[in-house]
Amino acid sequence: MLSAATPLPATLWQALLDADPLRDGAAFHGAWLQAMVQGLAAGGASVAEAVLVLDGRHLGPQGQPGELRPAAAWPLQQPCSPALATLCEEALAQRGPLQRALAGGSALLALPLLQHQQLQGVVGVQFLGAQVPRQALDWLRWGLGWLLGGNGRGEEDALRERMLLALELMTAVIAEPDWRAACNLAVTETAHRLGCDRVSLGLAKGGRLRLQALSNAADFSARLDLAQALEAAMDEASDQGLALAVQDGAPAPGQDGGAVLREQLALTRGFGTGSALSVPFMLDERRHGVMLFEWPAGAAMPALAQQMALGLPPLLGRLLLDKRHAQRAWPLRLRDALAEQAAKLFGPRHALRKLLLLGLAGLAACLATATGPYRIAANAALEGGVRRVVAAPFDGFVASSLVRAGQVVRQGELLATLDDRDLRLESEKWASQQTQYAKQAQEAQAQHSLAQIQISLAQIRQAASQRRLSEAMLARSAIRAPLDGLVVSGDLSQSLGAALKKGQTLFEISPLDSYRLILQVDETDIDAIAIGQRGQLMLTALPGESFAFTVRLLTPVAQARDGRNQFRVEAQLEPSAARQALLRPGMEGIAKVEMGERRLVWIWTHRMGDWLRLQAWQWLGL
């Protein structure tokens, strides 16, 4: 089936215009046959061969009137095949077009050339396809007006006029941006050029023809009866696929006797027109139309105008259908595109497209049923299992600092010292007092003063207690590590000589054999987390190592981090002495909590589904 018409090359039009059928008939006939073949090819048809046979009076001095001889062949210098020659002879005998399908997958078409009911020759075409394209016959009939120009100079001028008219109308239609305005322009200009009383155009819509344009009438809604009569006449011509002509209330001369003309006759009788000619045109089953030409009563249908009316619709109609098709609304374009793709998928050929669709369908089915491990990821950080605070035992000053944050220390290792000079003096003071009180007790014993003895003994005990207290505080001035671990905070090296308050934090130490894992779980995932779930941790500092953990605690308080609400979840690392030696408090990484098996398509799309449900609830209340 022919697709949208493509304008013929400008060189071919010029060859037709320049060729003189009187001086060089062979060149003119060859250019005409070449134009017909290229026009068919532009419409999507594949032509294997073509032949033009004419009466001798069209072949110049070497031809004899009444003798049919080949005038042109395509391809050049290739004789006509026997099958095509036989069909051409039968078409001449029957004086009508014939079609025939061959066993080899090709089709033949033969069209007799009639002028004033006299045979002028025949044109035959062989197509590479199982059937003849539907628009091939219309295209060849339109070309007959160019071919049968006669031998007179006046007829030659008329031929040029028809060709120029076709070119001018096609150029005007192509230049018009809006397809409705192009329809009005086409019918109005055609009516003016052909001397018609009225020219109307109908295009298929919704299974039947609808009136789209009426010459010299921008709005025809008020003439409903005329519009219905025109549409009925157009439907009659479209259904039969024939050009229908009536004149003076009867079939026009040359009209096929088997054609139904009821609506054509009703139109001419009901609205006072003398002659009417309905010419159908078509691109495919859904895109077709009819142009209807009317001449006033009392005037015969001009032969030249009739020939031009038969040839213009296949060209103008195709251009208008293409323009309407290109400017249709986007839902219609989407529908047509989907229908086209469906036809390619479920119709013949396009094996690669079908295999690709099957592959995509198989992949979709696999994704819809395949399962995989589903894990919830969260940012994680290591903390010590406990954190021991080393505080200042008394008010004093920093004397020295031996460690800082990040160093590993052993239990009892000296961390820092406080200034102990005052404590030493205090201790010596109380030692001296104790000695003095002992002497006083001896003197009282010599004097046999029992009361003084009791007082001196009490003072001795008080001085001894104060001395022991000073010595204990002197011992505590050396700050030592209470356990093996890592100093996670504290650095007194930059504060030597600084004053300290009793209880002030000096260092924080975490053990290296006990850790807890802190996960920051997003609020969209917290409902799936439960105590006892297992997972894997990979640290930024150790990207090649993974550590197993178990969830131990869920904190029901959210914290805002980076614009997201997150919940604190604590987990316990599984014991592994060899691997825990690599860990340090403060390390960060990514933890993934195992949720079990889920469908892959759900894993990839559930977050989008949750977001859509939330938006539907927010905006629609669903």
C-alpha positions as CSV (number, residue, x, y, z in Angstrom):
1,M,0.0,0.0,0.0
2,L,1.3,3.4,-0.9
3,S,2.3,5.7,1.9
4,A,2.5,9.5,2.0
5,A,3.4,11.1,-1.3
6,T,6.8,12.5,-1.6
7,P,7.4,15.4,-4.1
8,L,9.2,14.3,-7.2
9,P,12.7,15.7,-7.8
10,A,12.8,19.2,-9.4
11,T,15.0,17.8,-12.3
12,L,12.2,15.4,-13.3
13,W,9.6,18.1,-13.3
14,Q,11.9,20.2,-15.5
15,A,12.5,17.3,-17.9
16,L,8.7,16.9,-18.4
17,L,8.3,20.7,-18.9
18,D,11.2,20.9,-21.4
19,A,10.4,17.8,-23.4
20,D,8.5,18.5,-26.6
21,P,6.2,15.6,-27.6
22,L,6.1,16.9,-31.2
23,R,9.9,17.2,-31.8
24,D,11.2,14.5,-29.5
25,G,8.3,12.2,-28.5
26,A,10.7,9.4,-27.3
27,A,12.3,11.8,-24.7
28,F,8.9,13.0,-23.5
29,H,7.4,9.5,-23.2
30,G,10.5,8.3,-21.4
31,A,10.4,11.2,-19.0
32,W,6.6,10.6,-18.4
33,L,7.1,6.9,-17.6
34,Q,10.1,7.7,-15.4
35,A,7.9,10.2,-13.5
36,M,5.1,7.6,-13.0
37,V,7.6,5.0,-11.7
38,Q,9.2,7.5,-9.3
39,G,5.8,8.7,-8.1
40,L,4.9,5.1,-7.3
41,A,8.2,4.5,-5.5
42,A,7.7,7.7,-3.5
43,G,4.4,6.3,-2.3
44,G,6.1,3.2,-1.0
45,A,5.5,0.8,-4.0
46,S,8.4,-1.3,-5.5
47,V,8.2,-1.4,-9.3
48,A,10.0,-4.2,-11.2
49,E,9.2,-3.0,-14.7
50,A,6.9,-0.7,-16.6
51,V,6.0,-0.3,-20.3
52,L,4.1,2.4,-22.3
53,V,2.4,1.4,-25.5
54,L,0.8,4.2,-27.7
55,D,-1.1,4.6,-30.9
56,G,1.0,5.5,-33.9
57,R,-0.3,9.0,-34.1
58,H,1.4,9.9,-30.8
59,L,4.8,8.5,-32.0
60,G,5.6,11.2,-34.6
61,P,6.3,10.7,-38.3
62,Q,7.4,7.1,-37.9
63,G,4.1,6.0,-36.4
64,Q,1.0,4.8,-38.2
65,P,-2.4,5.7,-36.9
66,G,-4.2,2.7,-35.5
67,E,-1.0,0.8,-34.9
68,L,0.0,0.2,-31.3
69,R,3.8,0.3,-30.6
70,P,6.0,0.5,-27.5
71,A,6.8,4.1,-26.8
72,A,8.9,3.8,-23.6
73,A,10.1,1.1,-21.2
74,W,11.5,1.0,-17.7
75,P,14.2,0.0,-16.9
76,L,15.7,1.3,-20.2
77,Q,16.5,-1.2,-22.9
78,Q,14.6,-4.0,-21.1
79,P,11.9,-5.8,-23.1
80,C,8.5,-6.3,-21.6
81,S,7.9,-9.6,-19.9
82,P,5.4,-12.0,-21.6
83,A,3.0,-11.9,-18.6
84,L,2.8,-8.1,-18.6
85,A,2.4,-8.0,-22.4
86,T,-0.5,-10.5,-22.2
87,L,-2.3,-8.5,-19.5
88,C,-1.9,-5.3,-21.6
89,E,-3.5,-7.0,-24.6
90,E,-6.4,-8.2,-22.4
91,A,-6.9,-4.7,-21.0
92,L,-7.0,-3.2,-24.5
93,A,-9.5,-5.8,-25.5
94,Q,-11.8,-5.1,-22.5
95,R,-11.1,-1.3,-22.5
96,G,-10.7,-1.3,-18.8
97,P,-8.0,-1.6,-16.1
98,L,-6.9,-5.1,-15.1
99,Q,-4.9,-6.5,-12.2
100,R,-3.3,-9.9,-11.8
101,A,-1.2,-11.6,-9.1
102,L,1.6,-13.9,-10.2
103,A,2.8,-17.0,-8.5
104,G,6.2,-15.6,-7.8
105,G,4.9,-13.0,-5.3
106,S,4.5,-10.1,-7.8
107,A,1.4,-8.3,-9.2
108,L,0.6,-6.8,-12.6
109,L,-1.5,-3.7,-13.5
110,A,-2.6,-2.7,-17.0
111,L,-4.5,0.6,-17.7
112,P,-5.9,1.4,-21.2
113,L,-5.5,5.0,-22.3
114,L,-8.8,6.3,-23.4
115,Q,-9.4,9.7,-24.9
116,H,-12.9,10.6,-26.1
117,Q,-13.8,6.9,-25.9
118,Q,-11.0,6.0,-28.3
119,L,-8.1,3.8,-27.4
120,Q,-4.8,5.7,-27.4
121,G,-2.6,2.9,-25.9
122,V,-1.9,1.1,-22.6
123,V,0.5,1.4,-19.7
124,G,1.5,-1.7,-17.8
125,V,3.4,-2.0,-14.5
126,Q,4.8,-5.0,-12.6
127,F,5.0,-4.6,-8.8
128,L,7.2,-6.5,-6.3
129,G,4.4,-7.4,-4.0
130,A,1.5,-9.8,-3.6
131,Q,-1.0,-7.1,-4.7
132,V,-1.2,-3.9,-6.6
133,P,-1.0,-0.8,-4.3
134,R,-4.4,0.8,-4.0
135,Q,-3.3,4.3,-5.1
136,A,-1.3,3.1,-8.1
137,L,-4.4,3.3,-10.4
138,D,-5.2,6.9,-9.3
139,W,-1.6,8.0,-9.9
140,L,-1.5,6.6,-13.4
141,R,-4.9,8.1,-14.3
142,W,-3.6,11.5,-13.1
143,G,-0.6,11.1,-15.4
144,L,-2.8,10.5,-18.4
145,G,-3.6,14.2,-18.6
146,W,0.1,14.9,-19.1
147,L,0.5,12.2,-21.7
148,L,-2.4,12.6,-24.0
149,G,-1.6,16.2,-24.9
150,G,-2.3,15.7,-28.6
151,N,-0.2,17.0,-31.5
152,G,-1.3,20.6,-31.6
153,R,0.5,23.5,-30.0
154,G,-2.6,24.6,-28.1
155,E,-2.9,21.2,-26.5
156,E,0.8,21.4,-25.6
157,D,0.2,24.7,-23.9
158,A,-2.8,23.2,-22.1
159,L,-0.6,20.4,-20.8
160,R,1.9,22.9,-19.5
161,E,-0.9,24.8,-17.9
162,R,-2.1,21.7,-16.0
163,M,1.4,20.9,-14.8
164,L,1.9,24.5,-13.6
165,L,-1.5,24.5,-11.9
166,A,-0.6,21.3,-10.0
167,L,2.8,22.8,-8.9
168,E,1.2,26.1,-7.8
169,L,-1.5,24.4,-5.8
170,M,1.0,22.0,-4.1
171,T,3.3,24.9,-3.3
172,A,0.5,26.9,-1.7
173,V,-0.7,24.0,0.4
174,I,2.8,23.2,1.6
175,A,3.4,26.8,2.5
176,E,0.3,27.1,4.7
177,P,1.2,26.2,8.3
178,D,-2.3,25.2,9.5
179,W,-4.0,22.2,7.9
180,R,-7.5,23.6,8.1
181,A,-6.4,26.8,6.4
182,A,-4.6,24.7,3.8
183,C,-7.8,22.8,3.1
184,N,-9.8,26.0,2.6
185,L,-7.0,27.4,0.4
186,A,-6.9,24.2,-1.7
187,V,-10.7,24.1,-2.5
188,T,-11.1,27.8,-3.0
189,E,-8.1,28.1,-5.4
190,T,-9.1,24.9,-7.2
191,A,-12.7,26.2,-7.7
192,H,-11.4,29.5,-9.1
193,R,-8.8,27.8,-11.5
194,L,-11.2,25.1,-12.8
195,G,-14.3,27.4,-13.1
196,C,-16.3,25.3,-10.6
197,D,-19.4,26.5,-9.0
198,R,-18.3,24.7,-5.8
199,V,-15.4,22.5,-4.6
200,S,-15.7,20.6,-1.3
201,L,-13.3,18.4,0.6
202,G,-14.1,15.5,2.9
203,L,-11.6,13.6,5.1
204,A,-12.2,10.3,7.0
205,K,-12.9,10.7,10.7
206,G,-14.5,8.1,12.9
207,G,-15.2,5.6,10.2
208,R,-16.9,7.9,7.7
209,L,-16.2,11.1,5.7
210,R,-16.7,14.5,7.3
211,L,-16.9,17.7,5.4
212,Q,-13.7,19.7,6.1
213,A,-13.7,22.6,3.6
214,L,-16.0,24.3,1.2
215,S,-14.8,26.7,-1.4
216,N,-15.5,30.4,-0.7
217,A,-17.1,29.5,2.7
218,A,-15.1,29.7,5.9
219,D,-18.1,28.4,7.9
220,F,-20.7,26.0,6.5
221,S,-22.4,25.0,9.8
222,A,-25.5,27.0,8.9
223,R,-25.9,24.9,5.7
224,L,-26.5,21.5,7.4
225,D,-28.6,20.1,4.6
226,L,-25.9,20.8,2.0
227,A,-23.1,19.4,4.2
228,Q,-25.1,16.2,4.7
229,A,-25.7,15.8,1.0
230,L,-22.0,16.4,0.2
231,E,-20.9,13.9,2.8
232,A,-23.3,11.3,1.4
233,A,-22.0,11.8,-2.1
234,M,-18.4,11.6,-0.9
235,D,-19.2,8.4,1.1
236,E,-20.7,6.9,-2.1
237,A,-17.5,7.5,-4.1
238,S,-15.2,6.4,-1.3
239,D,-17.1,3.1,-0.7
240,Q,-16.8,2.2,-4.4
241,G,-13.3,3.4,-4.8
242,L,-14.1,5.1,-8.1
243,A,-14.3,8.6,-9.5
244,L,-18.1,9.2,-10.0
245,A,-19.3,11.8,-12.6
246,V,-22.8,13.0,-13.4
247,Q,-24.0,15.6,-15.9
248,D,-27.5,17.0,-16.4
249,G,-29.1,14.4,-14.2
250,A,-27.5,11.4,-15.8
251,P,-24.2,9.6,-15.8
252,A,-21.5,11.6,-17.5
253,P,-20.0,10.2,-20.8
254,G,-17.3,7.6,-20.0
255,Q,-18.7,6.8,-16.6
256,D,-18.6,3.1,-15.6
257,G,-22.0,1.7,-16.1
258,G,-21.8,-0.5,-13.0
259,A,-21.2,2.4,-10.6
260,V,-23.9,3.5,-8.2
261,L,-24.7,7.2,-8.6
262,R,-27.7,7.7,-6.4
263,E,-26.2,10.3,-4.0
264,Q,-24.4,12.1,-6.8
265,L,-27.7,12.6,-8.7
266,A,-29.5,13.6,-5.5
267,L,-26.9,16.3,-4.9
268,T,-27.2,17.8,-8.4
269,R,-31.0,17.7,-8.4
270,G,-31.4,19.0,-4.8
271,F,-29.0,21.9,-5.1
272,G,-29.3,23.0,-8.7
273,T,-25.9,22.1,-10.0
274,G,-25.4,20.8,-13.5
275,S,-22.4,18.5,-13.2
276,A,-20.6,16.8,-10.3
277,L,-17.4,14.8,-10.1
278,S,-16.3,13.0,-6.9
279,V,-12.7,11.8,-6.9
280,P,-11.5,9.7,-4.0
281,F,-7.9,9.5,-2.7
282,M,-6.3,7.5,0.0
283,L,-3.1,6.9,2.0
284,D,-4.2,3.9,4.1
285,E,-7.4,2.5,5.6
286,R,-7.8,5.3,8.1
287,R,-6.5,8.2,6.1
288,H,-8.5,8.8,3.0
289,G,-10.9,11.4,1.6
290,V,-12.8,12.7,-1.4
291,M,-12.8,16.0,-3.4
292,L,-16.1,16.8,-5.0
293,F,-16.2,19.3,-7.9
294,E,-19.5,20.9,-9.1
295,W,-20.2,23.0,-12.2
296,P,-23.2,25.2,-12.7
297,A,-26.4,24.1,-14.5
298,G,-26.6,24.7,-18.2
299,A,-22.9,24.3,-18.8
300,A,-21.2,21.1,-19.9
301,M,-18.3,19.7,-17.8
302,P,-15.2,21.1,-19.5
303,A,-12.9,18.2,-20.7
304,L,-9.7,20.0,-19.7
305,A,-11.2,20.8,-16.2
306,Q,-12.4,17.3,-15.8
307,Q,-8.9,15.9,-16.5
308,M,-7.4,18.3,-14.0
309,A,-10.0,17.5,-11.5
310,L,-9.2,13.8,-11.8
311,G,-5.4,14.4,-11.3
312,L,-5.4,17.0,-8.5
313,P,-7.0,15.0,-5.6
314,P,-4.3,12.3,-5.4
315,L,-1.6,15.0,-5.0
316,L,-3.4,17.7,-2.9
317,G,-5.3,15.1,-0.9
318,R,-2.1,13.3,0.1
319,L,-0.5,16.6,1.2
320,L,-3.5,17.6,3.2
321,L,-3.7,14.2,4.9
322,D,-0.1,14.4,5.8
323,K,-0.4,18.0,7.2
324,R,-3.4,17.0,9.3
325,H,-1.6,13.8,10.5
326,A,1.4,15.9,11.5
327,Q,-0.7,18.5,13.4
328,R,-3.0,16.1,15.4
329,A,-3.2,16.4,19.2
330,W,-0.5,14.7,21.3
331,P,-2.9,12.0,22.7
332,L,-3.7,11.0,19.1
333,R,-0.1,11.0,18.2
334,L,0.6,8.8,21.2
335,R,-2.3,6.5,20.3
336,D,-1.1,6.1,16.7
337,A,2.5,5.6,17.8
338,L,1.4,2.8,20.1
339,A,-0.8,1.3,17.4
340,E,2.1,1.4,15.0
341,Q,4.5,-0.3,17.4
342,A,1.8,-2.9,18.2
343,A,1.4,-3.7,14.5
344,K,5.1,-4.2,14.2
345,L,5.2,-6.4,17.3
346,F,2.3,-8.6,16.4
347,G,2.3,-8.4,12.7
348,P,4.6,-9.9,10.1
349,R,8.4,-9.3,9.9
350,H,10.4,-7.3,12.5
351,A,11.9,-10.4,14.0
352,L,14.6,-8.5,16.0
353,R,11.9,-6.3,17.6
354,K,9.9,-9.4,18.6
355,L,13.0,-11.1,20.1
356,L,13.9,-8.0,22.0
357,L,10.3,-7.8,23.4
358,L,10.4,-11.4,24.4
359,G,13.8,-10.8,26.1
360,L,12.4,-7.8,28.0
361,A,9.3,-9.8,29.0
362,G,11.5,-12.6,30.3
363,L,13.6,-10.2,32.2
364,A,10.5,-8.5,33.8
365,A,9.1,-11.9,34.8
366,C,12.5,-12.9,36.3
367,L,12.6,-9.6,38.3
368,A,9.0,-10.0,39.4
369,T,9.7,-13.5,40.9
370,A,13.4,-13.5,41.7
371,T,14.4,-12.9,45.4
372,G,17.6,-11.6,47.0
373,P,18.9,-10.6,50.4
374,Y,17.3,-7.4,51.8
375,R,19.5,-5.3,54.1
376,I,19.0,-1.9,55.7
377,A,22.1,0.3,55.6
378,A,22.9,2.9,58.2
379,N,25.9,5.0,59.2
380,A,27.7,3.5,62.2
381,A,30.4,4.4,64.7
382,L,32.4,2.3,67.3
383,E,32.4,3.2,70.9
384,G,34.1,1.5,73.9
385,G,32.1,-0.9,75.9
386,V,32.8,1.4,78.9
387,R,34.5,4.7,79.3
388,R,36.6,5.3,82.5
389,V,37.1,8.9,83.7
390,V,40.3,9.9,85.4
391,A,39.6,13.0,87.5
392,A,41.8,15.4,89.6
393,P,42.0,14.0,93.2
394,F,42.3,17.5,94.8
395,D,42.8,21.1,93.9
396,G,46.2,21.7,92.5
397,F,48.4,22.4,89.5
398,V,49.6,20.3,86.6
399,A,53.3,19.4,87.0
400,S,53.8,17.1,84.0
401,S,51.8,15.2,81.3
402,L,53.1,11.9,79.9
403,V,50.3,10.7,77.5
404,R,47.6,12.3,75.3
405,A,44.5,11.1,73.5
406,G,45.0,8.2,71.1
407,Q,47.7,6.5,73.1
408,V,47.3,2.9,74.4
409,V,48.2,2.6,78.1
410,R,48.5,-0.2,80.6
411,Q,47.0,-0.4,84.0
412,G,49.1,1.5,86.6
413,E,51.0,3.4,83.9
414,L,51.8,7.0,84.9
415,L,49.7,9.4,83.0
416,A,50.5,12.8,84.6
417,T,51.7,14.3,87.9
418,L,50.4,17.2,90.0
419,D,52.5,19.7,91.9
420,D,53.1,18.0,95.3
421,R,55.3,20.5,97.1
422,D,52.6,21.8,99.4
423,L,51.6,18.2,100.2
424,R,55.2,17.3,101.1
425,L,55.4,20.4,103.4
426,E,52.1,19.5,105.0
427,S,53.3,15.9,105.6
428,E,56.5,17.2,107.2
429,K,54.5,19.6,109.3
430,W,52.3,16.9,110.8
431,A,55.3,14.7,111.3
432,S,57.0,17.4,113.4
433,Q,53.8,18.0,115.3
434,Q,53.6,14.3,116.1
435,T,57.1,14.4,117.5
436,Q,56.4,17.4,119.6
437,Y,53.2,15.9,121.0
438,A,55.1,12.7,121.9
439,K,57.6,14.8,124.0
440,Q,54.8,16.6,125.8
441,A,53.3,13.2,126.7
442,Q,56.6,12.0,128.2
443,E,56.9,15.2,130.3
444,A,53.4,14.7,131.6
445,Q,54.1,11.1,132.5
446,A,57.2,12.3,134.4
447,Q,55.0,14.7,136.3
448,H,52.4,12.1,136.9
449,S,49.8,14.4,135.3
450,L,47.1,12.0,134.0
451,A,45.0,14.7,132.4
452,Q,48.0,16.1,130.4
453,I,48.9,12.6,129.4
454,Q,45.5,12.0,127.8
455,I,45.6,15.4,126.0
456,S,49.0,14.7,124.6
457,L,48.1,11.2,123.4
458,A,45.0,12.6,121.6
459,Q,47.1,15.2,119.9
460,I,49.6,12.5,118.8
461,R,46.8,10.5,117.2
462,Q,45.5,13.7,115.4
463,A,48.9,14.5,114.0
464,A,49.4,10.9,112.8
465,S,46.1,11.0,111.0
466,Q,46.8,14.3,109.3
467,R,50.2,13.0,108.3
468,R,48.8,9.8,106.8
469,L,46.2,12.0,104.9
470,S,48.9,14.1,103.5
471,E,50.9,11.1,102.5
472,A,47.9,9.6,100.8
473,M,47.2,12.7,98.9
474,L,50.9,12.9,98.0
475,A,50.7,9.4,96.5
476,R,47.6,10.4,94.5
477,S,49.4,13.3,92.9
478,A,50.8,10.8,90.5
479,I,47.9,10.1,88.0
480,R,48.0,6.5,86.9
481,A,45.8,4.5,84.4
482,P,43.1,2.5,86.2
483,L,42.9,-0.2,83.4
484,D,44.4,-1.2,80.1
485,G,42.9,0.7,77.2
486,L,43.0,3.6,74.9
487,V,43.1,7.3,75.9
488,V,40.1,8.6,74.0
489,S,40.3,12.2,75.4
490,G,42.6,14.3,77.5
491,D,45.8,16.2,76.8
492,L,47.5,18.1,79.6
493,S,50.7,18.7,77.7
494,Q,49.4,22.1,76.6
495,S,48.3,23.0,80.2
496,L,51.4,22.5,82.3
497,G,51.1,24.6,85.5
498,A,47.4,25.2,85.0
499,A,45.2,25.1,88.1
500,L,42.8,22.1,88.6
501,K,39.7,21.7,90.6
502,K,39.0,18.6,92.5
503,G,36.9,16.2,90.3
504,Q,37.9,17.9,87.1
505,T,38.1,15.3,84.2
506,L,41.7,14.8,83.1
507,F,41.5,11.7,80.8
508,E,38.9,9.3,79.4
509,I,40.0,5.7,78.8
510,S,38.2,2.9,77.0
511,P,39.2,-0.7,77.1
512,L,40.4,-2.4,73.8
513,D,38.6,-5.7,74.4
514,S,35.0,-4.4,74.6
515,Y,33.1,-2.3,72.0
516,R,29.6,-1.3,71.2
517,L,28.4,-0.3,67.8
518,I,26.1,2.8,67.3
519,L,23.9,2.8,64.2
520,Q,22.0,5.9,63.0
521,V,19.0,4.4,61.4
522,D,16.7,6.5,59.2
523,E,13.1,6.9,60.4
524,T,11.8,5.3,57.2
525,D,13.6,2.0,58.2
526,I,13.3,2.0,62.0
527,D,10.1,0.1,62.0
528,A,11.9,-2.9,60.4
529,I,14.7,-3.0,63.0
530,A,14.3,-5.4,66.0
531,I,16.4,-6.6,68.8
532,G,18.3,-9.8,68.0
533,Q,18.8,-9.1,64.3
534,R,22.2,-9.7,62.8
535,G,24.2,-7.7,60.4
536,Q,27.6,-6.8,59.0
537,L,29.8,-3.8,59.6
538,M,32.5,-2.4,57.2
539,L,34.6,0.4,58.5
540,T,36.1,3.2,56.4
541,A,39.6,2.5,57.8
542,L,39.3,-1.2,57.0
543,P,37.4,-1.5,53.7
544,G,38.5,-5.1,53.2
545,E,37.2,-6.4,56.5
546,S,33.6,-7.0,57.7
547,F,32.5,-7.6,61.3
548,A,29.4,-9.4,62.4
549,F,27.1,-7.8,65.0
550,T,23.8,-8.3,66.8
551,V,21.3,-5.5,67.6
552,R,20.9,-5.1,71.4
553,L,19.0,-1.9,72.0
554,L,16.7,0.5,70.2
555,T,16.5,4.1,71.5
556,P,13.0,5.6,71.0
557,V,14.3,9.1,70.6
558,A,15.0,10.6,67.2
559,Q,17.8,13.0,66.4
560,A,18.0,15.4,63.5
561,R,21.1,14.9,61.4
562,D,21.7,16.4,57.9
563,G,18.0,17.3,57.6
564,R,16.8,13.7,58.4
565,N,15.4,12.2,61.5
566,Q,17.5,9.3,62.7
567,F,17.2,6.8,65.6
568,R,20.1,5.6,67.7
569,V,20.4,1.8,67.6
570,E,23.1,-0.1,69.7
571,A,24.6,-3.3,68.6
572,Q,27.2,-5.7,70.0
573,L,30.1,-6.9,67.9
574,E,30.7,-10.7,68.0
575,P,33.9,-11.6,69.9
576,S,37.0,-12.2,67.8
577,A,40.3,-11.4,69.6
578,A,42.4,-11.5,66.5
579,R,40.2,-9.1,64.6
580,Q,39.3,-6.8,67.4
581,A,42.9,-5.9,67.7
582,L,42.3,-3.9,64.5
583,L,39.5,-1.8,66.0
584,R,39.7,1.5,67.8
585,P,36.9,3.6,69.4
586,G,35.7,6.3,67.1
587,M,36.0,4.4,63.9
588,E,33.1,5.0,61.4
589,G,31.6,3.0,58.6
590,I,28.5,1.5,57.1
591,A,26.4,-1.2,58.9
592,K,23.8,-3.3,57.1
593,V,21.2,-5.1,59.1
594,E,19.9,-8.3,57.5
595,M,16.1,-8.5,56.9
596,G,15.9,-11.8,55.1
597,E,14.9,-12.6,51.5
598,R,12.7,-10.2,49.5
599,R,11.7,-9.9,45.9
600,L,14.2,-7.9,43.9
601,V,11.6,-5.7,42.3
602,W,10.3,-4.8,45.8
603,I,13.8,-4.1,47.1
604,W,14.4,-1.6,44.3
605,T,11.1,0.1,44.3
606,H,9.7,0.0,47.9
607,R,11.1,3.4,48.9
608,M,9.5,5.0,45.9
609,G,6.2,3.2,46.7
610,D,6.4,4.5,50.3
611,W,7.0,8.0,49.1
612,L,4.1,7.8,46.7
613,R,1.7,6.6,49.4
614,L,2.8,9.4,51.7
615,Q,2.2,12.0,48.9
616,A,-1.2,10.5,48.1
617,W,-2.1,10.7,51.8
618,Q,-0.8,14.3,52.0
619,W,-2.5,15.7,48.9
620,L,-5.5,13.3,48.3
621,G,-6.2,11.8,51.6
622,L,-5.9,8.3,50.2
